[in-house]
Amino acid sequence: MSKQAKLVCELVADFNSNNLLTQIRNNNRSKSDIDKTYKYPDHFTSELIETKNFKMELLKWKNSHNPYVVLQLHGGGYVGAFKTQYRMFAGLYSELGKGASVLSIDYRVAPENPYPAALNDALYAYDWLLNHGYSENHIILAGDSAGGGLAMALCHYLTDRDRILPAGIVAMSPWTDLTASGSSYTENFEIDPLFGNTNESLIYNSVYPGNHDLTDPYISPLFGDFTGFPPMLIQVGSNEMLLSDSVLVAEKAKSQGVKVRLSIYENMFHVFQMGMTLMPESKKAWVEVSKFLEQMMIL
């Protein structure tokens, strides 16, 4: 573990142990940043799009003829709204995707909007792209945590309706099992700096499913059939309680004929990619994303 990563990990653990992280989440989780002014580099243009139920932001690289688009589904445990850091993610996806567009959506969240609100909004965004000139084989889904699980849930939904799936999926620390049944929930309980050492966290007390079956693949994609899924890049930290969510999905999808690259980053924590280029580990992860996007995009 690099010095930078160790410092961030200690800060997260300290916040968590003092319940500060929980307080911050409770006070700000449903407050969206999508209406806040954000200055992208000059080679980008951005457009705020209002739909009936939620807002989206379309980021484009000026004068780019790249036909691909990344549909970004943010994390936040289905209770956290769109935050500014996802604009930085969007910029990176476009940079690494050689000028690809990025559609980031501020989907509805619980408890005010439980399942299936997030899934319905992700589907709406997917169809919006199709209706605005993008084809399925030019769409790449990308999501972290709940957003990674939502990307897979969307593909289960599309598969069940015999619809064409996107070209690929980038999933960072995806939350795929809301039953919390994987072995890492106990094995990493004491070392996960974000969710560890407490049973009070949202991974045990999610309000998103409501009274629905937690094993429904549209809620916990781990329990679905991955046959026919597009190639997936799954990144996860070895110290995460959600490690099993990634490992079990990768094993299952591979056994069903899906091309999956599972990268487990030693000693890393949940969505360590938020470190962007400030930590060697997160920088390496984004380089891997770049290579995956290059393989998915035929330009």
N, C-alpha and C positions, 0 to 999 in steps of 0.2 A: 504494500500500500504506500502510495506516495505521501510526502509530507502534507501536500495540499489536501488530498483526500482524507487523511487522518484528521486534519484540523476541521474540515467540514463535518465529518462523521461525529467528532466529539461535540461540536456545536449542536448538531441535531439531537444527539443523545441527551445533552444537557437541557435543551429546550423541552424535550419529551419528559424527562424525569421530573421537571418542575411544573409540568402540566401547561407550560406556556404555549406549546404547539397546539394543544387541544383548544385553549382559549382563543388563539388566533384564528383557528379553523372555525370555531363556533361563531365568532364575531364577523368573519369576512367570507365565509365559504360561499354564500349565495350572491355576493356582490360581484358583478361582472365588470371587467375592465374594457370591454369591447367598445364602449363609447368614449373612452379616454383618448386624447390625442397622443399619437405615437409617431415619431420621426424615423421613417425607414431611410436607408441610403438612397441617394438620388437616382440610382438606376432602377428603382422599384416604383410601381404605382399600386395604390390600394383602393379598394372600393367596398364600402359598407353596404350590405344587402339586408333589407328587412323583409322577413317573411311573416306569416300570420302568427306564428308561435315563438320565433326566436330570430336572432341576427347572425349573419355570417360576414366574413371578410375575405375578399378575393385579392390575393397578392399576385402581381404580375411583374415580370422582368421586362423593362422597356425594350421594344424592338426584337424580342425573342420570338423565334418561330418554333420553339419546342412545343409539340402537341400534347405533352403529358401534364397531368395535374396531380398533386398530392392532396388528398382529402384528410385533413388533420382533425382527429378526435381527441380532445384534451382529457387529461386525468383529473382526479379530485374526488374519487370514491362515489361518483354520481350525486354528490352533494355540493361539490365545488364548481363554481362557474368559471368562465373563461378568464384567464389572467394574462398580464402583460408578457410574461416569459414565453407564452406560446406564440407571440409575434416574433420573438427572437428565434424560436424553433422554426417558424414559417420561413424566415429569411434564410436560415441554414438549409432547410429542405430545398429551397429554390436554388441556392448557390451550389449545393452538392448535386442537385438534379439538373445542372447545366441549363438553367433558365426556365425550369418547369414552373408552372403556376402553382399556387397553394390556396386551397379553400379551407379556412379555419372556421369551425362552427361553435357558436355559444349555445349548445343544446340545453333544453330545460332540465333542471335537476330536482332531486328530492330534498326535503319531504313534500314540498308543495306539488311537485310533479314526479311521482314515482313511476316505476315501470308501467307501461312501455314508452313513456315520453321520450327518453333519450334515444331509444331504438327507432322510434318513428321519425325523430328529427334527423338522425343519421341517414335513414332511408330517403327522406325528403331531399337532403343535400346531395345524395348520390343521384337521384332522379333529376335534380336541378342541373347538375353537371351534364347529364345526358341530353337534357332539353336545351342546353346552351353550347352544343357543338362538340362536346368531348365524347369519345367512345369508351366502352368498358375496358378495352385493352390498353387504354391510355390513362386509366385511373389507378393510382396506388394509394391504399389506405395506410395511414400512420397514426399511431396512438400510444400513449403511455398510461400505465396503470389501468384505471377503469376504461380509458380510451382505447387501450390495446385490446381489452376484452370486448369492448363495444364493436371494434372493427371485425373481430371474429364472429360475434353475434350477428352482425349485419350480413356476413357471408353465409351463415347458417340460414338466415331468413331468405336470402336470395336463392340459395340452393333449393330450399323447400318449395319454391315457386318456379323452379326451372328457369331461373333468370341467369343471364351471363354475369360472371363474377369479375371483379377487378383484376388488374395485372399482377398485383403483389400486395403484401402486408408487411409493414415494419411495426413491430410490437416491442415496446420497452417496458420491462417489468409488468407484463399484462396481468390483470386481475381476472382470472378465468374460472375460479372456483369459489363461489360465495358460500359454500358449505364449510369452507376452511378445513377440508378433510385430508390435505396432503401432509406428509411426514415433516416437512420443514416448518409447519406451524408450531410444532413442539421442539424440533431439533434446533431451530434458530430463535426460539423464544427469548433467550437471554442475550443474544448478540445483535439482534436487529435494532438499530438505533432509532428507527421511526415508529415501529409498531410493537416492539418487544417489551417484555416485563409488565404487561398489563392486559387485562381482558376487556378493557373499556373502549378500545379503539374501534373504528368503524368496520374493520375487517371481521369483527365478531358481532357487530350491532348495526348492520346496514339497514337503512330505512327505504332503500331503493326498491327492493322486491315487493314490499307490501305483504299481502297474503299469498303471493304466487309461489309455486314450487321452486325452491332454490336450485334444483337440478335441471330446470328448463334450460336448454342450450341457448335460448335468447337472453338468459340472465347469467348462467354459468356455462360459457361455450365449451369448457372441457368435456361436458357430458354429451356433446353432439357428435355427429358423423362428419369427418373432415374430408371425405372422399370428394375429389374434384376441386379442392381448394387451390388457390394460386400459391406460388412460392412464398415462404414466410421467413423473415429474419426476426428472431426472438433474442433479445438481450436481457440479462438478468444478473443481479449481484448474488454472490454465494452466501452472503449474510442475511438475505431477505427471508422473512417468514413466508413470503409469496413465491419462494424459489420453486416449490413443487408445482405451482400454477403453470410455470413455463416448461419445466421438465416433463410433466405428464402430458401436456398438450403436444409438445414436440415428439414424444415417443408415440403417442396415439396417431398423430397426423402422418408421421413417417410410415407407420405400419399400414396406413390406408393409402399410401402411394403419393403423398404430398412431399414436395421438395422443401426441406426445412433446414435452416442454419440456426442452431442454438448456441449462443455464446454466453458462457457463465464467467463473469468477471470476478476474480478472486478478491475477497474481502470487501466487495462493494455493497452498497445499500440501495434502497428502493429509488428508482429513477435517478441514479447517479449522473445520468446524461445531462441533468440540469446544470452541471458544472461547466457545460459547453467546452470552451478551449482553455479553461482555467486549471483543470486537473489533467494529468497525463492519461488517466483511465477514461475520463469522459471524452477527451480528444480522440483517443483510440477508437472508442465506440462510434463516434461520428464519422471517422474515416471508414469504418466498416459499413455504416449506412450509405456512405458515398459509393462504395464498391457495389453494394446491393442495388442501389438505384441505377447505376451504370449497366448492370446486368439486365435489369428489368426494362430499360429504355432502349428501343431500337430507333436510332436517330439517323 
